[in-house]
Amino acid sequence: MRRFVKLFSSVRLAIVLIILVTLASVLGTLIPQGRSAAEYAARYGSLSGLFQALQLTRLYRSGWFLGLLLLFALNIAVCSATRLGAKWRRAFGPAEAADAQGLMASRVKARFRAAPPLATAGDRVAGLLRARRYRVTRTASAGKLELLARKRRLGWLGSDVVHLGLLVILAGGLASGLAGRRSDLALREGETAEVPRAGFSLRLDKFDTEYYPQGGVKDWKSTVTVIENGVPVLTRVVEVNHPLAHRGFLFYQSRYGRDWSAPRLELEVRKRADASFARAVTLRPGERAEVGDPDVSRVVVRAFVPDFVIGEGGRVQSRSQEPRNPAALVEAWKGEERAFSGWVFAGYPDFAQAHGGQGQSPLAFVLKRYEAGQYSVLEAAHDPGANFIWLGSALVTAGLFLAFYWPSREVRVVLEEAQGRVEVIAAGRAAKGREAFEAEFARIFDDARRLS
């Protein structure tokens, strides 16, 4: 048992655990948490498998991280328990017998003689101490009076309050890691999604993207309605740093995207031999548009990708959901004969003109416009440890205040009758702010001398 207490009350162990928890938290900040395997593979390549094997992609719920938190909590608890008894007795316990010789060995001390009687001299000294907000207790015996004056006694327990706050924060972290859950809800306007394990649904009524004059995104706003048992109960606007709270869940505006499954495309059909010919058609992938010209009767868009790239095996795929290199696979028909087939690029209109599916086609196409509806991604977070963390943070703040701005002070005074006079010997100590305490001590006993 002694070895256990010695190990887990070690300051060295605490330092090692703090370093490990801090480094792990840095990794959890640098590596996005809770994303799909495809996202990690796209971002980190071959390292994604290692990250997932080490549980770095769900670090705060991993067994090894929760184990570190448990060890740190045990270290704090044992360290506090071994020291709390002595601190409590010092702050609130009864006075121990004091002797004059021991008091004179103190750094902060005073010695003088007062006029009798003993009780009157004791009352004067006690009154001066009470005027400085000290709590004074008296112990009397034959020809001797002892005074114990203490103030700001909670200052002795400042570090223990900090330890308690850390334990509460760690309890919150464990609760969040074991019982917390997060999920993404991707909603288009008008769509409703069931919030996992919540017992209610969320409907996206409207999604707005605000832009700066320079074109950058300023803010995302989702107007959402909470639905319980088919009945709307709450409508709020969710935006970045302004989540919606409902029944222990917080809904954050996480990100947004474009629905490229059915974009609205505008194509311009041209003839190489006739520079004056230009027909605009609007359609979606899979639809066809009639042109009504002898050389091109109809146009069909077979596919659309927002960020064109040729992947493994020569397959066309989209590198991202952002329209960085939008392209449409277009076919044009002259009656039953295909007159054009090829990819048309919004950013490189001349490429399609030179690379038609049928060689040098007499037709050319320009992808003039592409529009897709936006969807909002809301993160639903249920964090049962959040209140613990807030409470623990408040306790840590209070403990630091007690330790640094409310230092305890103690004054011991022994009064003895000798040779028709009362000899007064006093000594004091302070946990912090010793210079201020020494000045206060000197003023108290300078006043006591003048009253003698």
N, C-alpha and C positions, 0 to 999 in steps of 0.2 A: 504493500500500500504506500509506503514511504517513497519507493522508487516511482510509483505512478504519480504521486503528488509532486515530487521533485521534477519529473519530466514535463508535466503539463502546466506547471507554474513557472517554467523557464521563459525568460525574456527572449533568449536566443530562438527558441521554438516559435515564439510569437512573431519575431522579425522575419524568419524564414517563411512562415505561412502568409504573412502580409505581402511579401515579395511575390510568392507564387500566385496568390489570388489577384494581385495587381497585374502581373504579366498575363494571366489567363483572361482577365477583363479587357486588357488591351487587345488581345487576339480576338475576343468576341466583338470588339468595336470595329476592328479592321476587316474582319470576315463577316459579310452579311449573314444573318441568321434566318433559318427556316425557309430558304428558297428551294426550288426544285433542283433535281440532279442535273437537268439539262442546263439550267442557268449557271451552276457551278462549273460544269464542263466547258461551257462557252467562255467563262471568265478566267478560269485557272488551268484549263487543259488537263494534263496528266496529274497535276497536284490535287485535283478535285477528289480523286479516290482516296488519297492519303488524308485529306481534310475530313472526309466523311468517316473514314475508319477511326480517326482519333476523336470523333464527335465534336470537331471544331465548328461544324455547321449548325449544331444545336448545343452549343457549349454550356449555356446556363441551365440546361436540363440534363447534362451528362452526369454519369455516376461519379467520375473522378473530380469534377468541379464541386458537386454537392458534398463529396467526401472531404474536400479541402475546407469547405464552410463548416462542416461538423467538427473537424479537428480544431479549427480556429475558435469555434464557440466553446468547445471543451477547454481549450487553453485559457480563454478569458474567464470562464466560470471558475476553474480551479484557482487561477491566480487571484481572483477577487475574493473567493471564499477563504483563502489562507490569510488574507490581510484584513478582512472586514472586521473581525472581532476586536483586534487591537485598536483599529481606528474608531470603532463605535465606543469603546470604553474611554478612549481619549477625549472624544467629543461630548459624550453624554454620561459617562460613568461617574461614580462617586470619587471624591478627591482622595488621593493617597497622602499618607503622612509626609510632611516636608520638614527638612531640618535646615537650620541657618547655614551650616557649612556647605551643604549641597547647593543652596541658592546662591551663595557668594561665588561659587565656581562657574556660574552662568556668565554669558557674554553681556547680556543686558541686565543690569542689576542696580540697586540703590540701597543705601543704609543710612539711617539717621535715628535720632532720639526724639521722642514726643513726650508731651506732658501727660501725666496720668489723669484720670484712671484708664485702665486698659480698655474697658468697653467703649469709652468715649473716643479714644484714639482709633479704635477699630471702626467705629461708626463713621468717623471723618474720612478715613481711607476708603471704606466701602462706598460712601457717598460720592467721592470723586470718581471712582471707577464706574459707578452706575450712571453718572452724568455723561460718561463716554460710551454708554450703551453696553456695558459689560453686565453679564449675569453673575451675581456674586453669591457664593455659598460659604457659610461660616462653620468652623469646627473649634469648639472651646474646650479647654482643659485647665487644670490648676495653674494659674499664672501665665497662661499661654493662649493665644488666639491665632488661628490659621484662616486665611481668606483664599479662596480659589475663584478667580474672575475669568470668564470666558465669553467671547463673542464671535459671531460668524462661525458657529460650530459646524454648520453644514459644509463649510469649506474643506474640512478634513475628508469629506466623502465625495468631493468633486470627481476624482478619478474613478471612483466606484460607480457613480452615476453615468459617467462616460462608458464604462464597461457594460453597464446594464443596457444603455442605448445601443451599443454594438451588438449585444446578444439579441435584442429585439429586432434590429436590422437583419442580422443573420437568420433569425427565425422567419422573417418576411421573405428573405431570399430563398430559403428552403421551401417555404410554402408556395412561392411563385414557381420555383423549379419543378416541384412535384405535382402541384395541382393547377398551375397556370396554363392557359392555352391561348393560342393566337391563330387566326385564320383570315384569309383574304376573301373578300366578297367582290367579284367583278360584276358590275351592274350597268346595264344600258338604261336609258331613260324609259320609265314605265315598267321596268322589270322588278320583280320581288324575289328575294332569296331568304331561305330559312337560315337563321343564325345557329351554327352548330351548338347543340346542347344548351340552348338558351330558353327555348319555349316561346319564342316570338320571331317575327320576320321583319325584314327591312326592305322598303321600297324606295327606289331612286326616282324622285319626281322630276328633278332638273339638274343638269350638270353644266357649269360655266367655267371657262378658262379666261382669266384676265391677263392682258399683255401690257408690257411697257411700250412707250412710243417707239423704242428702238426695235421692238419685235420679240423680246424675250418674255418668257412666262412670268407673270407677276404673282398669280394666285390661282388655286383651283377651289371651286366651291360646289359642294353637293347638297342639294336640298333633299332630305330623306324623311320618310315617315315610318314610324314604328307601328307594326300591326300585331295585335294580340287577339287570338281567336277570331280572326277575320275582320276585326274592328280597328280602324286607325286610332291610336291613342296619343301620338306625339309627333310633331313635325318640327325639324330643326335644320339649320344650315351648318354643315360640317366643312371646315376648311383647315389648312395647315396650321398647327398649333392651337386649334380650337376644336377639340373632339366633342362628340356626343356621349353623354353618360346615361346609361339606363340599366337598372337591375344588376349592378355589379359589372357591367360590360362598358368598355370605352371603345368608341368607333373613331378611328383616325383616318384623315385623308392621306392615303399612302401614295398613290400615284394615279395616273390615268393612261389610257391607251386609245388607239383607233381601231374600229371594227372593220378590218379589211376583207371580211368574208363576202360582202356585197357592196363594194364602193360604186359610186356614181362617176362614170368616166365620160369625158367629152373628147371626141376624136375629130380631126379634120382630114378629110379625104382629098387628095390632090392627084392631078394627072401630070406626068412629066412632059407630055407633048402639048399640053394646054395650060399655060401659066395662069390663065384667068379662071380656071376651074378650081373651086374650093367649096366643099360641102361639109357642114358640121353635123355630127350625129352624137346623140347622148344615149348611153346604155350601161347596163351592168354586166359583169361576167356571166356568161351563159345565155345572155339575150342577143337577139339580132336586130339590126336596124336596116330598114329599107332605104336605099339611096335613089333608086329609080332612074339610073343612067344606063345607056346601052353598054358601056364598058365596065360598070360595077353596079350590080343589082342590089346586093345586100352586104352588110358587114357583121361579123360575129367576133366577140371577145371571148376567147377560150379560158384565159386565166389572167390574174393580176398579182404582182408581188410588189410590196412597197420598197424593198431594199434588195434589188436583184444581185444574185451571185450564183456562180456555178460551183456546186459542191462535189462531194465524192461521187464517182461514177458518172460524172457529166450531168448530174441532175440539177435542174434549176430550183433554187430555194431562196427564201428571204433571210437575209443576215440579221435583221432586226425588225421591229414593228414601226420604226420611224421611216418616213418617206425620203430616205437619202438617195435612192436610185430607183425610182418607181418605173415599172415596165409592164406593158400589157401584151399578151400573145393575141395577135389580130389575124383574122382570116377575111379575105374579100372574095366574093363570088360573082362571076359573070354567067348568069343562068345556072347551069349545073357544073360549070367549070371553075375551079379555084384559081383566081387570078393573083392572089397574094397570100402568103402565110409567113409570119415572122414576128419577132419581138420588137415592139415600138417603145423607145425610151424617152421619157419626158426631158431628161437632161441632155440627151444626144439625139436630136431629131434626124440628123444626117445619117446616123448609123443604120436606121431602118430603111432609108431610101436606097442605100447601097447594098443591103443584105436582105432582100426579100426571100421568102421561102422558095420562090420559083425563079431564082436567078435575078436578072435585071427586069423587074416587074415594071409595067408602064404606070403603076400606081405608087403613091407615096402617102405616108400617114404621119400625123403629128399628134402626140398626146398633149392636148391643150390644158386639160384640167382633170383633177382627180379629187374626189371628196368622199370621206368616210365618216360615219357617225362615231362620236367619242363614247367611251365607257369610263366609268369611275371605279377605282379599286379602293375599297375601304378595308382597313385592318380592324378586325374585331378582336379585342384583347380582354381576357378575363384574368385579372391578377389578384388572387386572394391575399397576397403578401403586401400589397401597396399600403394599406393602412398601418401595418406593422412598421414598414419602412418610414412612413411619415412620423409615427410615434417615436421610433428609435432615433430619428434625426433630431426631434425636439429634445429628447433626453440627452443626446450627445451635446447639443448646444447648451442646455442647462448645466450639464456637468462641466463643460469648458468654462462657462461663466463662473461657476462656483470655484473651480480650481485656480483661475487666473485673476478674477475680479472680486472674489469674495473670500480672501484668505483668512483662515482662522487665526485668532490671537488669544494668548493665555498669559495671565499674570498670577503669580503665587506670592502671598505676603505672610510673613510670620511676625507676630507682635508678642514680645515677652517683657514682663516686668523685671527690672534690674536696677538696684541702687536708687530707688525712688523715681525712676524714670521708666519710660516704655521704649524699648529698643525695637525699631522697625527694620526688617530686612525683606526686600522684594526682588523678584526676578521675573523675567518674561521671555516669551518666545513667540515667533510668528512663522507660519508656513511659507509665506511669500511677502514681498514688500517690506523687507526688514528695516530699511532706512526710514520709511514712514512710521513703522511701529516704534522704532527707537525714539523718534521725535515725540510721538504721543506718550510713550512711557516717561520720558524726561519731563514733559509738561505736567503729567499727573503727579509725579512725586516732588517736583518743585513746588507745586501748589500744596502738597501734603506737608512739606517742611515749613512753609509759611504759616500754616494753620497750627503748627505744633507749638 
